[in-house]
Amino acid sequence: MRQPGRRTWVCPHCFRRIGRGRLAYLCPTPGCDGRGLSRADPLAGTAVCASCGRATTRVCCTVCGDRLPEGYLRTPGRFVALAGPVGSGKSTYIGVLVHELLHGLGAELGAALVPCDDDTMADYHERYERHLYGARRTVPKTAEHDGGRPLVHRLSRTRRGRFGRRRDEVLTLVFLDTAGEHFASQERLETELRYLAAADAVIVLVDPLDLPGAPVHGPGGAPGRSGEVLVRVLNHLRSVHGVGGSDRLRLPVAVAVTKADLLWPHLPDNSALHRTRRPGPVFDAEDRLAVHTELRALLRRWQEDQLGLRLEQLCADHQLFALSTLGTPPQAGGALGHGGLVRPHRVEDPLLWLLHRFGALDRG
């Protein structure tokens, strides 16, 4: 999030790069004018308001006015962005992944997921949790005009390095649930999705119903759409990071085929895509290779080899994933299957790979 050797950060709310001049303390006293706080050093960690005399540690981005997470200037962490076309399941993926981290997965990894502000907690409950785990229905489609507020979480994990030294790793998860229509053209992507340019890694969701050769059928798919979105995202990232010619993008890119439950009936019993992850706070490199290799072979079998070839030619650091956010297709009208239960399959895999890539998860 911060450029090496420079005092700049990316605001996790407006995604603009800001320096000290764009940071200011906020007075905790309601109605106080906060006199003198704008001149205080935001890196000092605390400041005293000249008007009311109260000390504060609250720092905000003066571009958008939103408060930065506590400790963000010291450990900005890594920023993971999410992309995908209409119908790929971005909203459901966000809702289920955050729930899994809060209820079980975080404890398994020894990682704490902390919402960075009250808005994130309220928005998650209203936009996702009450639908999936309250009403037991799918998350409503994100409206094209709904820019929304990003959900900002801090995922922190403590490791013991060499000689028993404590090492804290921080990942900033910024989920902005944008409408899939924003990925429909290169121009819209570049002008409306500023958060992609600020990302340290990207998760791109692919709807199997968009892959004409895949043995799945259902409403919502548009042949080739997921592949087109992937190319637009990669081209945009290459441009932002100054990658040209035959050079390849080095930013980690996780490409996840969603709705894997639609594929299971067409796969052999010993398929790696049927496996569940072995529990534990480690990265299973052998299992990761098996899933990636099988998916690459399936793309060739489905005559979707262009998707894999584009990844290999444009991106030096990528992996293929298969996941199911619900465990079974929803019923007509949006009611969940499995008696209304959410039974995800490997929704955490892209995140675990990125944690490993960022040095926050050991290889098992």
Contacts in CASP RR format, 6 or more apart in sequence:
PFRMAT RR
TARGET T0000
AUTHOR 0000-0000-0000
METHOD contacts of the structure
MODEL  1
MRQPGRRTWVCPHCFRRIGRGRLAYLCPTPGCDGRGLSRADPLAGTAVCA
SCGRATTRVCCTVCGDRLPEGYLRTPGRFVALAGPVGSGKSTYIGVLVHE
LLHGLGAELGAALVPCDDDTMADYHERYERHLYGARRTVPKTAEHDGGRP
LVHRLSRTRRGRFGRRRDEVLTLVFLDTAGEHFASQERLETELRYLAAAD
AVIVLVDPLDLPGAPVHGPGGAPGRSGEVLVRVLNHLRSVHGVGGSDRLR
LPVAVAVTKADLLWPHLPDNSALHRTRRPGPVFDAEDRLAVHTELRALLR
RWQEDQLGLRLEQLCADHQLFALSTLGTPPQAGGALGHGGLVRPHRVEDP
LLWLLHRFGALDRG
1 9 0 8 1.000
1 10 0 8 1.000
1 12 0 8 1.000
1 76 0 8 1.000
1 77 0 8 1.000
1 78 0 8 1.000
1 79 0 8 1.000
1 172 0 8 1.000
1 198 0 8 1.000
1 200 0 8 1.000
2 8 0 8 1.000
2 9 0 8 1.000
2 10 0 8 1.000
2 76 0 8 1.000
3 17 0 8 1.000
7 19 0 8 1.000
7 20 0 8 1.000
7 43 0 8 1.000
8 17 0 8 1.000
8 18 0 8 1.000
8 19 0 8 1.000
9 17 0 8 1.000
9 18 0 8 1.000
9 19 0 8 1.000
9 72 0 8 1.000
9 73 0 8 1.000
9 76 0 8 1.000
10 16 0 8 1.000
10 17 0 8 1.000
10 18 0 8 1.000
10 76 0 8 1.000
10 79 0 8 1.000
10 198 0 8 1.000
11 17 0 8 1.000
11 18 0 8 1.000
11 61 0 8 1.000
11 63 0 8 1.000
11 64 0 8 1.000
11 66 0 8 1.000
11 68 0 8 1.000
12 68 0 8 1.000
12 69 0 8 1.000
12 72 0 8 1.000
12 79 0 8 1.000
12 116 0 8 1.000
12 150 0 8 1.000
12 152 0 8 1.000
12 172 0 8 1.000
12 174 0 8 1.000
13 61 0 8 1.000
13 64 0 8 1.000
13 65 0 8 1.000
13 66 0 8 1.000
13 149 0 8 1.000
13 150 0 8 1.000
13 152 0 8 1.000
14 61 0 8 1.000
14 63 0 8 1.000
14 64 0 8 1.000
14 66 0 8 1.000
14 194 0 8 1.000
15 194 0 8 1.000
15 195 0 8 1.000
15 197 0 8 1.000
15 198 0 8 1.000
16 22 0 8 1.000
16 61 0 8 1.000
16 63 0 8 1.000
16 64 0 8 1.000
16 194 0 8 1.000
17 198 0 8 1.000
18 61 0 8 1.000
18 62 0 8 1.000
18 63 0 8 1.000
20 41 0 8 1.000
20 42 0 8 1.000
20 43 0 8 1.000
21 62 0 8 1.000
22 61 0 8 1.000
22 62 0 8 1.000
22 63 0 8 1.000
23 42 0 8 1.000
23 59 0 8 1.000
23 60 0 8 1.000
23 61 0 8 1.000
23 62 0 8 1.000
23 68 0 8 1.000
23 73 0 8 1.000
24 37 0 8 1.000
24 38 0 8 1.000
24 42 0 8 1.000
24 59 0 8 1.000
24 60 0 8 1.000
24 62 0 8 1.000
25 34 0 8 1.000
25 37 0 8 1.000
25 38 0 8 1.000
25 40 0 8 1.000
25 42 0 8 1.000
25 47 0 8 1.000
25 49 0 8 1.000
25 56 0 8 1.000
25 58 0 8 1.000
25 59 0 8 1.000
25 60 0 8 1.000
26 34 0 8 1.000
26 37 0 8 1.000
26 56 0 8 1.000
26 58 0 8 1.000
26 59 0 8 1.000
26 60 0 8 1.000
26 67 0 8 1.000
27 33 0 8 1.000
27 34 0 8 1.000
27 37 0 8 1.000
27 49 0 8 1.000
27 51 0 8 1.000
27 52 0 8 1.000
27 54 0 8 1.000
27 56 0 8 1.000
27 58 0 8 1.000
28 54 0 8 1.000
28 56 0 8 1.000
28 58 0 8 1.000
29 49 0 8 1.000
29 51 0 8 1.000
29 52 0 8 1.000
29 54 0 8 1.000
32 49 0 8 1.000
32 51 0 8 1.000
32 52 0 8 1.000
32 54 0 8 1.000
33 51 0 8 1.000
34 49 0 8 1.000
34 50 0 8 1.000
34 51 0 8 1.000
34 52 0 8 1.000
35 49 0 8 1.000
35 50 0 8 1.000
35 51 0 8 1.000
36 49 0 8 1.000
36 50 0 8 1.000
36 51 0 8 1.000
37 47 0 8 1.000
37 49 0 8 1.000
37 50 0 8 1.000
37 56 0 8 1.000
40 47 0 8 1.000
41 47 0 8 1.000
42 59 0 8 1.000
42 73 0 8 1.000
43 73 0 8 1.000
45 57 0 8 1.000
45 59 0 8 1.000
45 73 0 8 1.000
46 55 0 8 1.000
46 56 0 8 1.000
46 57 0 8 1.000
47 55 0 8 1.000
47 56 0 8 1.000
48 54 0 8 1.000
48 55 0 8 1.000
48 56 0 8 1.000
49 55 0 8 1.000
49 56 0 8 1.000
57 70 0 8 1.000
58 67 0 8 1.000
59 67 0 8 1.000
59 68 0 8 1.000
59 72 0 8 1.000
59 73 0 8 1.000
60 66 0 8 1.000
60 67 0 8 1.000
60 68 0 8 1.000
61 68 0 8 1.000
66 117 0 8 1.000
67 117 0 8 1.000
69 116 0 8 1.000
69 117 0 8 1.000
69 152 0 8 1.000
69 154 0 8 1.000
69 172 0 8 1.000
70 116 0 8 1.000
72 116 0 8 1.000
72 172 0 8 1.000
75 168 0 8 1.000
75 170 0 8 1.000
76 170 0 8 1.000
76 172 0 8 1.000
77 170 0 8 1.000
77 171 0 8 1.000
77 172 0 8 1.000
77 200 0 8 1.000
78 170 0 8 1.000
78 171 0 8 1.000
78 172 0 8 1.000
78 200 0 8 1.000
78 201 0 8 1.000
78 354 0 8 1.000
78 358 0 8 1.000
79 172 0 8 1.000
79 174 0 8 1.000
79 198 0 8 1.000
79 199 0 8 1.000
79 200 0 8 1.000
79 201 0 8 1.000
80 171 0 8 1.000
80 172 0 8 1.000
80 173 0 8 1.000
80 174 0 8 1.000
80 199 0 8 1.000
80 200 0 8 1.000
80 201 0 8 1.000
80 202 0 8 1.000
80 203 0 8 1.000
80 351 0 8 1.000
80 354 0 8 1.000
81 174 0 8 1.000
81 176 0 8 1.000
81 195 0 8 1.000
81 196 0 8 1.000
81 198 0 8 1.000
81 199 0 8 1.000
81 201 0 8 1.000
81 202 0 8 1.000
81 203 0 8 1.000
82 90 0 8 1.000
82 93 0 8 1.000
82 94 0 8 1.000
82 175 0 8 1.000
82 176 0 8 1.000
82 202 0 8 1.000
82 203 0 8 1.000
82 205 0 8 1.000
83 90 0 8 1.000
83 183 0 8 1.000
83 193 0 8 1.000
83 196 0 8 1.000
83 202 0 8 1.000
83 203 0 8 1.000
83 204 0 8 1.000
83 205 0 8 1.000
83 229 0 8 1.000
83 233 0 8 1.000
84 90 0 8 1.000
84 180 0 8 1.000
84 183 0 8 1.000
84 204 0 8 1.000
84 205 0 8 1.000
84 206 0 8 1.000
84 226 0 8 1.000
84 229 0 8 1.000
84 233 0 8 1.000
85 180 0 8 1.000
85 183 0 8 1.000
85 184 0 8 1.000
85 207 0 8 1.000
85 210 0 8 1.000
85 222 0 8 1.000
85 225 0 8 1.000
85 226 0 8 1.000
85 228 0 8 1.000
85 229 0 8 1.000
86 141 0 8 1.000
86 179 0 8 1.000
86 180 0 8 1.000
86 181 0 8 1.000
86 220 0 8 1.000
86 222 0 8 1.000
86 225 0 8 1.000
87 141 0 8 1.000
87 180 0 8 1.000
87 207 0 8 1.000
87 220 0 8 1.000
87 221 0 8 1.000
88 180 0 8 1.000
88 205 0 8 1.000
88 206 0 8 1.000
88 207 0 8 1.000
88 210 0 8 1.000
88 226 0 8 1.000
88 258 0 8 1.000
89 205 0 8 1.000
89 207 0 8 1.000
89 258 0 8 1.000
89 259 0 8 1.000
89 325 0 8 1.000
90 142 0 8 1.000
90 177 0 8 1.000
90 178 0 8 1.000
90 180 0 8 1.000
90 205 0 8 1.000
91 127 0 8 1.000
91 128 0 8 1.000
91 139 0 8 1.000
91 140 0 8 1.000
91 141 0 8 1.000
91 142 0 8 1.000
91 177 0 8 1.000
92 132 0 8 1.000
92 138 0 8 1.000
92 139 0 8 1.000
92 325 0 8 1.000
92 326 0 8 1.000
93 205 0 8 1.000
93 258 0 8 1.000
93 323 0 8 1.000
93 325 0 8 1.000
93 347 0 8 1.000
94 128 0 8 1.000
94 151 0 8 1.000
94 175 0 8 1.000
94 177 0 8 1.000
95 124 0 8 1.000
95 128 0 8 1.000
95 129 0 8 1.000
95 132 0 8 1.000
95 139 0 8 1.000
96 132 0 8 1.000
96 325 0 8 1.000
96 326 0 8 1.000
96 342 0 8 1.000
96 344 0 8 1.000
96 347 0 8 1.000
97 325 0 8 1.000
97 347 0 8 1.000
97 348 0 8 1.000
97 351 0 8 1.000
98 113 0 8 1.000
98 124 0 8 1.000
98 128 0 8 1.000
98 151 0 8 1.000
98 153 0 8 1.000
98 175 0 8 1.000
99 128 0 8 1.000
99 129 0 8 1.000
99 132 0 8 1.000
99 133 0 8 1.000
99 342 0 8 1.000
100 344 0 8 1.000
100 347 0 8 1.000
100 348 0 8 1.000
101 111 0 8 1.000
101 113 0 8 1.000
101 153 0 8 1.000
101 155 0 8 1.000
101 348 0 8 1.000
102 113 0 8 1.000
105 348 0 8 1.000
106 112 0 8 1.000
106 113 0 8 1.000
108 279 0 8 1.000
108 280 0 8 1.000
108 281 0 8 1.000
109 157 0 8 1.000
109 280 0 8 1.000
109 281 0 8 1.000
109 352 0 8 1.000
109 355 0 8 1.000
109 361 0 8 1.000
110 157 0 8 1.000
110 158 0 8 1.000
110 281 0 8 1.000
111 155 0 8 1.000
111 156 0 8 1.000
111 157 0 8 1.000
112 155 0 8 1.000
112 156 0 8 1.000
112 157 0 8 1.000
113 153 0 8 1.000
113 154 0 8 1.000
113 155 0 8 1.000
113 173 0 8 1.000
114 153 0 8 1.000
114 154 0 8 1.000
114 155 0 8 1.000
114 156 0 8 1.000
115 121 0 8 1.000
115 124 0 8 1.000
115 151 0 8 1.000
115 152 0 8 1.000
115 153 0 8 1.000
116 152 0 8 1.000
116 153 0 8 1.000
116 154 0 8 1.000
117 152 0 8 1.000
119 149 0 8 1.000
120 149 0 8 1.000
120 151 0 8 1.000
120 152 0 8 1.000
120 153 0 8 1.000
123 149 0 8 1.000
123 151 0 8 1.000
124 151 0 8 1.000
127 139 0 8 1.000
127 177 0 8 1.000
128 139 0 8 1.000
131 137 0 8 1.000
131 138 0 8 1.000
131 139 0 8 1.000
131 140 0 8 1.000
132 138 0 8 1.000
132 139 0 8 1.000
132 336 0 8 1.000
132 342 0 8 1.000
133 342 0 8 1.000
136 335 0 8 1.000
136 336 0 8 1.000
136 339 0 8 1.000
136 340 0 8 1.000
136 341 0 8 1.000
137 330 0 8 1.000
137 333 0 8 1.000
137 334 0 8 1.000
137 335 0 8 1.000
137 336 0 8 1.000
138 326 0 8 1.000
138 330 0 8 1.000
138 334 0 8 1.000
138 336 0 8 1.000
141 179 0 8 1.000
142 177 0 8 1.000
142 178 0 8 1.000
142 179 0 8 1.000
142 180 0 8 1.000
143 179 0 8 1.000
144 179 0 8 1.000
144 180 0 8 1.000
144 181 0 8 1.000
144 182 0 8 1.000
145 179 0 8 1.000
146 179 0 8 1.000
147 176 0 8 1.000
147 178 0 8 1.000
147 179 0 8 1.000
148 176 0 8 1.000
148 177 0 8 1.000
150 174 0 8 1.000
150 175 0 8 1.000
150 176 0 8 1.000
150 195 0 8 1.000
151 173 0 8 1.000
151 174 0 8 1.000
151 175 0 8 1.000
151 176 0 8 1.000
151 177 0 8 1.000
152 172 0 8 1.000
152 173 0 8 1.000
152 174 0 8 1.000
153 172 0 8 1.000
153 173 0 8 1.000
153 174 0 8 1.000
153 175 0 8 1.000
154 170 0 8 1.000
154 171 0 8 1.000
154 172 0 8 1.000
154 173 0 8 1.000
155 170 0 8 1.000
155 171 0 8 1.000
155 172 0 8 1.000
155 173 0 8 1.000
156 168 0 8 1.000
156 169 0 8 1.000
156 170 0 8 1.000
156 171 0 8 1.000
157 168 0 8 1.000
157 169 0 8 1.000
157 355 0 8 1.000
157 360 0 8 1.000
157 361 0 8 1.000
158 166 0 8 1.000
158 167 0 8 1.000
158 168 0 8 1.000
158 169 0 8 1.000
159 166 0 8 1.000
159 167 0 8 1.000
159 168 0 8 1.000
159 169 0 8 1.000
159 360 0 8 1.000
159 362 0 8 1.000
160 166 0 8 1.000
160 167 0 8 1.000
161 167 0 8 1.000
169 355 0 8 1.000
169 358 0 8 1.000
169 359 0 8 1.000
169 360 0 8 1.000
171 354 0 8 1.000
171 355 0 8 1.000
171 358 0 8 1.000
171 360 0 8 1.000
174 195 0 8 1.000
176 195 0 8 1.000
178 192 0 8 1.000
178 193 0 8 1.000
181 188 0 8 1.000
182 188 0 8 1.000
182 189 0 8 1.000
182 192 0 8 1.000
182 193 0 8 1.000
183 189 0 8 1.000
183 193 0 8 1.000
183 229 0 8 1.000
183 232 0 8 1.000
183 233 0 8 1.000
185 232 0 8 1.000
186 232 0 8 1.000
186 235 0 8 1.000
186 236 0 8 1.000
189 196 0 8 1.000
189 232 0 8 1.000
189 233 0 8 1.000
189 236 0 8 1.000
190 236 0 8 1.000
196 202 0 8 1.000
196 233 0 8 1.000
196 236 0 8 1.000
196 237 0 8 1.000
196 240 0 8 1.000
197 236 0 8 1.000
197 237 0 8 1.000
197 240 0 8 1.000
199 237 0 8 1.000
199 251 0 8 1.000
200 251 0 8 1.000
200 252 0 8 1.000
200 358 0 8 1.000
201 251 0 8 1.000
201 252 0 8 1.000
201 253 0 8 1.000
201 254 0 8 1.000
201 354 0 8 1.000
201 357 0 8 1.000
201 358 0 8 1.000
202 233 0 8 1.000
202 237 0 8 1.000
202 251 0 8 1.000
202 252 0 8 1.000
202 253 0 8 1.000
202 254 0 8 1.000
203 254 0 8 1.000
203 256 0 8 1.000
203 350 0 8 1.000
203 351 0 8 1.000
203 354 0 8 1.000
204 229 0 8 1.000
204 230 0 8 1.000
204 233 0 8 1.000
204 253 0 8 1.000
204 254 0 8 1.000
204 255 0 8 1.000
204 256 0 8 1.000
205 226 0 8 1.000
205 256 0 8 1.000
205 258 0 8 1.000
206 226 0 8 1.000
206 227 0 8 1.000
206 230 0 8 1.000
206 255 0 8 1.000
206 256 0 8 1.000
206 257 0 8 1.000
206 258 0 8 1.000
206 307 0 8 1.000
207 220 0 8 1.000
207 221 0 8 1.000
207 225 0 8 1.000
207 226 0 8 1.000
207 258 0 8 1.000
207 259 0 8 1.000
208 214 0 8 1.000
208 216 0 8 1.000
208 257 0 8 1.000
208 258 0 8 1.000
208 259 0 8 1.000
208 260 0 8 1.000
208 262 0 8 1.000
208 263 0 8 1.000
209 216 0 8 1.000
209 217 0 8 1.000
209 218 0 8 1.000
209 219 0 8 1.000
209 220 0 8 1.000
209 221 0 8 1.000
209 259 0 8 1.000
209 262 0 8 1.000
210 221 0 8 1.000
210 222 0 8 1.000
210 223 0 8 1.000
210 224 0 8 1.000
210 225 0 8 1.000
210 226 0 8 1.000
210 227 0 8 1.000
211 223 0 8 1.000
211 224 0 8 1.000
211 226 0 8 1.000
211 299 0 8 1.000
211 302 0 8 1.000
211 304 0 8 1.000
211 307 0 8 1.000
212 223 0 8 1.000
212 224 0 8 1.000
212 302 0 8 1.000
212 303 0 8 1.000
212 304 0 8 1.000
213 302 0 8 1.000
213 303 0 8 1.000
213 304 0 8 1.000
214 263 0 8 1.000
214 298 0 8 1.000
214 302 0 8 1.000
214 304 0 8 1.000
215 263 0 8 1.000
215 266 0 8 1.000
215 302 0 8 1.000
216 259 0 8 1.000
216 262 0 8 1.000
216 263 0 8 1.000
216 266 0 8 1.000
226 307 0 8 1.000
227 306 0 8 1.000
227 307 0 8 1.000
227 310 0 8 1.000
230 255 0 8 1.000
230 307 0 8 1.000
230 310 0 8 1.000
230 311 0 8 1.000
231 310 0 8 1.000
231 314 0 8 1.000
234 249 0 8 1.000
234 253 0 8 1.000
234 310 0 8 1.000
234 311 0 8 1.000
234 314 0 8 1.000
234 315 0 8 1.000
235 314 0 8 1.000
237 243 0 8 1.000
237 249 0 8 1.000
237 251 0 8 1.000
237 253 0 8 1.000
238 244 0 8 1.000
238 249 0 8 1.000
238 314 0 8 1.000
241 249 0 8 1.000
241 250 0 8 1.000
241 251 0 8 1.000
243 249 0 8 1.000
243 250 0 8 1.000
248 313 0 8 1.000
248 314 0 8 1.000
248 315 0 8 1.000
248 316 0 8 1.000
249 314 0 8 1.000
249 315 0 8 1.000
249 316 0 8 1.000
249 317 0 8 1.000
250 316 0 8 1.000
250 317 0 8 1.000
251 315 0 8 1.000
251 317 0 8 1.000
252 317 0 8 1.000
252 318 0 8 1.000
252 353 0 8 1.000
252 354 0 8 1.000
252 357 0 8 1.000
253 311 0 8 1.000
253 315 0 8 1.000
253 317 0 8 1.000
253 318 0 8 1.000
253 319 0 8 1.000
254 318 0 8 1.000
254 319 0 8 1.000
254 321 0 8 1.000
254 350 0 8 1.000
254 353 0 8 1.000
254 354 0 8 1.000
255 307 0 8 1.000
255 311 0 8 1.000
255 318 0 8 1.000
255 319 0 8 1.000
255 320 0 8 1.000
255 321 0 8 1.000
256 320 0 8 1.000
256 321 0 8 1.000
256 322 0 8 1.000
256 323 0 8 1.000
256 349 0 8 1.000
256 350 0 8 1.000
257 263 0 8 1.000
257 295 0 8 1.000
257 320 0 8 1.000
257 321 0 8 1.000
257 322 0 8 1.000
257 323 0 8 1.000
258 323 0 8 1.000
258 324 0 8 1.000
258 325 0 8 1.000
259 324 0 8 1.000
259 325 0 8 1.000
259 329 0 8 1.000
260 273 0 8 1.000
260 322 0 8 1.000
260 323 0 8 1.000
260 324 0 8 1.000
260 345 0 8 1.000
260 346 0 8 1.000
261 324 0 8 1.000
261 326 0 8 1.000
261 327 0 8 1.000
261 328 0 8 1.000
261 329 0 8 1.000
261 345 0 8 1.000
262 329 0 8 1.000
263 273 0 8 1.000
263 322 0 8 1.000
264 273 0 8 1.000
264 274 0 8 1.000
267 273 0 8 1.000
267 274 0 8 1.000
271 294 0 8 1.000
272 287 0 8 1.000
272 290 0 8 1.000
272 291 0 8 1.000
272 293 0 8 1.000
272 294 0 8 1.000
273 291 0 8 1.000
273 294 0 8 1.000
273 295 0 8 1.000
273 322 0 8 1.000
275 287 0 8 1.000
275 290 0 8 1.000
275 291 0 8 1.000
276 345 0 8 1.000
276 346 0 8 1.000
277 284 0 8 1.000
277 287 0 8 1.000
277 346 0 8 1.000
277 348 0 8 1.000
277 349 0 8 1.000
278 284 0 8 1.000
278 287 0 8 1.000
281 361 0 8 1.000
281 362 0 8 1.000
282 361 0 8 1.000
282 362 0 8 1.000
282 363 0 8 1.000
282 364 0 8 1.000
283 352 0 8 1.000
283 353 0 8 1.000
283 355 0 8 1.000
283 356 0 8 1.000
283 361 0 8 1.000
283 362 0 8 1.000
283 363 0 8 1.000
283 364 0 8 1.000
284 364 0 8 1.000
285 363 0 8 1.000
285 364 0 8 1.000
288 319 0 8 1.000
288 349 0 8 1.000
288 353 0 8 1.000
291 320 0 8 1.000
291 321 0 8 1.000
291 322 0 8 1.000
291 349 0 8 1.000
292 319 0 8 1.000
292 320 0 8 1.000
292 321 0 8 1.000
295 320 0 8 1.000
295 321 0 8 1.000
295 322 0 8 1.000
296 308 0 8 1.000
296 320 0 8 1.000
299 305 0 8 1.000
299 307 0 8 1.000
299 308 0 8 1.000
299 320 0 8 1.000
308 320 0 8 1.000
311 318 0 8 1.000
311 320 0 8 1.000
312 318 0 8 1.000
317 357 0 8 1.000
319 350 0 8 1.000
319 353 0 8 1.000
321 346 0 8 1.000
321 349 0 8 1.000
321 350 0 8 1.000
321 353 0 8 1.000
322 346 0 8 1.000
323 344 0 8 1.000
323 345 0 8 1.000
323 346 0 8 1.000
323 347 0 8 1.000
323 349 0 8 1.000
323 350 0 8 1.000
324 344 0 8 1.000
324 345 0 8 1.000
324 346 0 8 1.000
324 347 0 8 1.000
325 342 0 8 1.000
325 344 0 8 1.000
325 347 0 8 1.000
326 336 0 8 1.000
326 337 0 8 1.000
326 338 0 8 1.000
326 342 0 8 1.000
326 343 0 8 1.000
326 344 0 8 1.000
327 338 0 8 1.000
327 342 0 8 1.000
327 343 0 8 1.000
327 344 0 8 1.000
327 345 0 8 1.000
328 336 0 8 1.000
328 337 0 8 1.000
328 338 0 8 1.000
328 343 0 8 1.000
329 337 0 8 1.000
330 336 0 8 1.000
330 337 0 8 1.000
331 337 0 8 1.000
336 342 0 8 1.000
352 361 0 8 1.000
355 361 0 8 1.000
356 362 0 8 1.000
356 363 0 8 1.000
END
